[in-house]
Amino acid sequence: MVEVKVVISDELHRKLRGFSDVELSLLANRVVNEKFERLARLKRIVSKSKLSEKKAAEISGKINKSLAKRYEEL
């Protein structure tokens, strides 16, 4: 098993003080694994996409303009 050093904020440290090192290790392992799985799933989805970044930005701009217009009308 690999050991990793993690730097956390003072506020988070205060919140975590009551937990044992074992619990924190399990929690960190679980959180990192869940995030990795989400990113891997997203990468698989994106890799199949035929939408270019330029086209995605164009569609995003149209959506933003449409939403802005809708909110102005309210």
Sequence and secondary structure as in RCSB ss.txt:
>XXXX:A:sequence
MVEVKVVISDELHRKLRGFSDVELSLLANRVVNEKFERLARLKRIVSKSKLSEKKAAEISGKINKSLAKRYEEL
>XXXX:A:secstr
         HHHHHHHTTS HHHHHHHHHHHHHHHHHHHHHHHHHHHT    HHHHHHHHHHHHHHHHHHHHH 
